[in-house]
Amino acid sequence: MGTTIKATAAVVRDYGRLFVNRGVYTLQSSRPHPESGRYYYFRPKAKGAGEELSLTAATIRRHLEGELTIGLYAINPATQRSKWVAIDADYAGAMEDLLKLQYSLQQDEVEAALEMSKRGGHLWIFMERPALARECRVYIYNLALKLGVRIKGLGLAEGIEIFPRHDELRKGEFGNAIRGPLGIHRGANRRYWFYGADYDLERQIAYLNRLRKVSEEHLRTFIAGKTMPPEFERRQPAPDQPFVRSSAHEFRILDHVSKVRKVGRNYVTQCPSCADAGQDRSGDNLAISIDDPRKYICWAGCTKEMIRRAVGCPTPVRRSV
């Protein structure tokens, strides 16, 4: 992976201030899956206790120095706000779309940082203070449609993906994580830098610090009179919406998925929640235990509640008597 890189305490601190909006995170596996060859992400847990680990400065440092690779969640569910917007484009011709978006953002006096990737790149926009996820999404979706930039989903297999991917999250939900910048992508076995600064951690962070951050007031001038385009509106069930079970039978995830294939001890298929968000183009994010199909997990971080809502069978609401 090239020359050893060390992250100073100041770099780690500024990275956290720029990118980390909540403590929970994901880790990219250091080894490829023996069957698929992919480097999946998972939420790390403390040994023995089973509790999910919270992101620390030490973990950020290890990410920046290439020892491990973290994934970051955009939305803090306590506030429904995000520190940043990331536009992910990974398809033929993606860079042209990202440059078109970057130029248009500049006309709004929004300075977006362009990060390299394997086939395209990521465009990052930073907020002065965390802004409502829905307002961030309304801005970027409308801008992309105005420019004729393809948005993944609604039958399009390729197009930009916009993080945060949700308007809001319920308690216990995570949304979709994106690979933390400036670390090592395990699958590509390389580090992707931001254009606009020398390939050095301190200079990269200094560049990101210099970018003009978007204020909430500025953001709201962009979206005045605008709403989320109806074709991309994500249905959000009411928090207190009761669940009426249509059958007395136990929920079976295998009744609600298709194109299942065996990989080791699991069935592997497309995650319904990821698919609803226009993700999981490889169709292998969801693993279901062959021995006990009641056990299933989405490697991209979708919870069982999110998966069940995506297939129209939300988890029953327990009511106290």
C-alpha positions in Angstrom: 0.0 0.0 0.0 3.0 2.3 -0.4 4.8 4.5 2.1 3.6 4.3 5.7 1.4 7.3 6.5 1.0 8.7 10.0 -2.0 10.8 11.2 -1.3 13.6 13.7 -3.7 14.3 16.5 -4.8 17.5 14.7 -5.6 15.6 11.5 -7.6 13.0 13.5 -9.5 15.8 15.4 -10.4 17.7 12.2 -11.4 14.5 10.4 -13.8 13.8 13.2 -15.2 17.3 13.1 -15.7 17.1 9.3 -17.1 13.6 8.8 -18.3 12.0 12.1 -21.9 12.8 13.0 -22.7 9.8 15.3 -20.7 7.3 17.2 -21.9 4.1 15.4 -19.8 3.0 12.4 -19.0 0.1 10.1 -15.7 -1.7 9.4 -14.7 -3.1 6.0 -13.6 -6.7 6.3 -9.8 -7.1 5.9 -10.3 -10.3 4.0 -12.6 -11.0 1.0 -15.5 -13.3 1.4 -14.3 -16.8 0.3 -17.3 -17.2 -2.1 -18.1 -13.8 -3.5 -14.6 -12.2 -3.2 -16.2 -9.0 -1.9 -15.0 -7.0 1.2 -18.2 -6.6 3.2 -18.9 -4.0 5.9 -20.1 -4.9 9.3 -20.8 -3.1 12.6 -18.1 -4.0 15.1 -19.0 -5.2 18.5 -17.1 -5.5 21.8 -15.7 -8.9 22.4 -17.8 -10.9 24.9 -20.3 -8.1 25.7 -21.8 -8.0 22.2 -22.3 -4.3 22.4 -21.6 -2.2 19.3 -18.4 -0.2 19.5 -18.5 3.6 19.3 -16.1 5.4 17.0 -13.0 6.7 18.8 -10.1 8.9 17.8 -7.9 5.8 17.9 -10.1 4.1 15.3 -10.1 7.2 13.1 -6.3 7.3 13.3 -6.0 3.6 12.3 -8.4 4.3 9.4 -6.3 7.2 8.2 -3.1 5.2 8.6 -4.5 2.4 6.6 -4.8 -0.3 9.3 -8.5 -0.6 8.8 -11.3 1.0 6.8 -14.4 2.6 8.4 -17.8 3.4 7.0 -19.7 6.5 8.2 -23.4 7.1 8.7 -24.7 10.5 7.6 -27.7 11.0 9.9 -27.8 11.4 13.6 -31.2 10.1 14.5 -31.4 12.2 17.7 -31.5 15.3 15.5 -32.3 14.0 11.9 -29.4 16.1 10.8 -26.2 15.5 8.8 -22.8 17.3 8.7 -22.4 16.6 5.0 -23.9 15.4 1.7 -22.0 12.9 -0.4 -22.8 12.2 -4.0 -21.5 8.8 -5.1 -21.0 8.2 -8.8 -19.4 4.9 -9.9 -20.2 4.1 -13.5 -18.9 4.9 -17.0 -19.0 8.6 -17.6 -19.5 9.3 -13.9 -16.8 12.0 -13.7 -18.5 14.1 -16.3 -21.7 14.1 -14.2 -19.7 15.0 -11.0 -17.9 17.9 -12.7 -21.3 19.1 -14.0 -22.7 19.0 -10.5 -19.6 20.6 -9.0 -19.7 23.5 -11.5 -23.4 24.1 -10.8 -22.8 24.0 -7.0 -20.1 26.7 -7.5 -22.7 29.0 -9.0 -24.6 28.7 -5.7 -21.3 29.5 -3.9 -21.2 25.9 -2.6 -17.6 24.5 -2.6 -17.7 20.8 -3.1 -14.7 18.5 -2.7 -14.2 15.9 -5.4 -12.8 12.5 -4.1 -11.4 9.9 -6.5 -12.8 6.4 -6.7 -12.3 3.3 -8.7 -14.6 4.2 -11.7 -15.7 7.7 -10.8 -15.7 9.7 -7.6 -17.5 11.1 -4.6 -18.5 14.8 -4.3 -18.7 16.0 -0.7 -20.5 19.1 0.5 -19.9 20.2 4.1 -22.4 22.1 6.4 -21.5 24.9 8.7 -23.7 23.2 11.3 -25.5 19.9 10.8 -28.6 20.5 8.6 -31.8 18.5 8.3 -31.2 15.5 6.1 -34.5 16.1 4.2 -33.5 19.6 3.3 -30.1 18.4 2.1 -31.7 15.8 -0.1 -34.3 18.1 -1.5 -31.5 20.4 -2.7 -29.4 17.8 -4.4 -32.2 15.8 -6.0 -33.7 18.9 -7.6 -30.3 20.1 -8.7 -29.5 16.7 -10.3 -32.8 16.6 -12.2 -32.4 20.1 -13.4 -28.9 19.2 -14.9 -30.2 16.0 -16.4 -27.8 13.9 -14.2 -29.1 10.3 -13.7 -30.1 9.3 -10.3 -29.9 5.6 -9.4 -33.2 3.9 -8.8 -36.6 3.8 -10.4 -35.4 1.3 -13.0 -32.0 2.9 -13.5 -29.2 0.5 -12.6 -26.6 3.3 -12.9 -26.6 6.8 -11.7 -25.6 9.0 -8.8 -26.4 7.9 -5.2 -27.0 10.6 -2.6 -26.1 10.4 1.0 -27.9 10.8 3.4 -30.2 8.2 1.7 -33.1 8.9 4.1 -35.1 11.9 5.2 -35.1 10.7 8.8 -34.4 7.6 10.9 -36.3 6.0 13.7 -34.7 5.0 17.0 -32.4 2.1 16.4 -32.1 2.6 12.7 -28.8 3.4 10.9 -29.5 4.2 7.3 -26.8 3.5 4.8 -23.1 4.0 5.5 -20.5 5.3 3.0 -16.8 4.5 3.0 -14.9 7.0 5.1 -12.6 9.2 2.9 -8.8 9.1 2.9 -8.6 5.5 4.1 -7.6 2.3 2.2 -10.3 0.7 0.1 -9.6 -2.9 0.8 -11.1 -4.2 -2.5 -9.0 -1.8 -4.6 -6.1 -2.0 -2.2 -5.4 1.7 -2.6 -6.1 5.1 -1.0 -8.3 7.6 -2.9 -7.5 11.3 -2.4 -9.4 14.5 -2.9 -8.5 16.6 -6.0 -7.3 20.1 -5.0 -4.5 19.3 -2.6 -1.2 17.3 -2.5 -1.5 13.7 -1.6 -0.7 14.1 2.0 -3.0 13.8 5.0 -2.3 17.2 6.5 -2.6 19.0 3.2 -5.8 17.2 2.4 -7.4 18.0 5.7 -6.2 21.6 5.4 -7.9 21.8 2.0 -11.2 20.5 3.3 -11.0 22.9 6.3 -10.6 25.8 3.8 -13.7 25.0 1.8 -16.7 27.3 2.4 -19.3 25.5 4.5 -23.0 25.7 3.8 -25.1 27.5 6.4 -28.7 26.4 7.1 -30.0 29.7 6.0 -28.1 29.5 2.7 -29.4 25.9 2.1 -33.0 27.1 2.6 -32.7 29.7 0.0 -31.8 27.0 -2.5 -34.9 24.9 -1.7 -37.4 27.7 -1.3 -40.6 26.5 -3.0 -39.1 23.1 -3.7 -40.0 19.6 -2.4 -38.6 16.2 -2.9 -39.4 15.0 -6.5 -42.4 12.7 -6.0 -40.8 9.9 -7.9 -38.0 9.8 -5.3 -40.1 10.4 -2.2 -39.5 7.6 0.4 -42.6 6.5 2.2 -42.2 7.0 6.0 -44.7 5.1 8.1 -46.0 7.0 11.1 -44.1 6.2 14.3 -47.2 5.1 16.1 -48.8 3.3 13.1 -50.3 0.0 14.4 -49.3 -3.2 12.6 -52.1 -5.5 11.7 -50.9 -9.0 11.0 -52.6 -10.5 8.0 -51.7 -14.0 8.9 -51.1 -16.0 12.1 -48.0 -17.5 10.5 -44.5 -16.5 11.5 -42.7 -14.0 9.3 -40.4 -15.8 6.8 -37.9 -13.6 5.0 -37.5 -16.3 2.3 -41.1 -15.7 1.3 -40.3 -12.2 0.4 -37.0 -12.5 -1.6 -36.1 -13.9 -5.0 -33.0 -15.1 -6.8 -31.5 -16.8 -3.8 -28.2 -18.6 -4.1 -26.2 -20.6 -1.6 -22.9 -19.2 -0.4 -21.3 -21.3 2.3 -23.8 -21.7 5.1 -26.0 -18.9 3.9 -28.5 -18.0 1.2 -27.4 -14.8 -0.4 -29.8 -12.4 -2.2 -30.6 -8.7 -2.7 -31.5 -6.8 0.5 -35.1 -5.4 0.0 -34.3 -2.3 2.0 -31.1 -1.6 0.0 -33.1 -2.2 -3.2 -35.7 0.3 -2.0 -32.9 2.8 -1.7 -31.5 2.0 -5.2 -28.6 0.0 -3.8 -27.2 -3.5 -3.8 -26.7 -3.8 -7.6 -24.8 -7.1 -7.0 -27.8 -8.6 -5.2 -25.7 -10.1 -2.4 -26.1 -7.7 0.6 -28.6 -10.0 2.4 -27.4 -13.2 4.0 -29.9 -15.7 5.4 -28.9 -18.7 7.5 -29.6 -22.0 5.7 -29.9 -23.8 9.0 -32.2 -21.2 10.6 -33.8 -18.8 8.1 -35.1 -16.7 11.0 -31.5 -15.4 11.2 -30.6 -12.9 8.5 -28.4 -9.9 8.2 -27.7 -7.1 5.7 -24.0 -6.5 5.3 -24.7 -2.8 4.3 -26.2 -2.1 7.8 -30.0 -2.2 7.2 -31.8 -3.4 10.3 -34.4 -6.2 10.4 -37.0 -3.5 11.0 -36.0 -1.7 7.8 -36.0 -4.9 5.8 -39.4 -5.9 7.1 -40.9 -2.5 6.3 -39.4 -2.7 2.8 -41.3 -6.0 2.1 -44.5 -4.7 3.6 -44.4 -6.7 6.8 -43.3 -4.2 9.5 -42.5 -5.5 13.0 -45.6 -5.7 15.1 -46.1 -2.9 17.6 -46.2 -4.2 21.2 -48.9 -2.4 23.1 -49.0 -2.4 26.9 -52.3 -3.3 28.6 
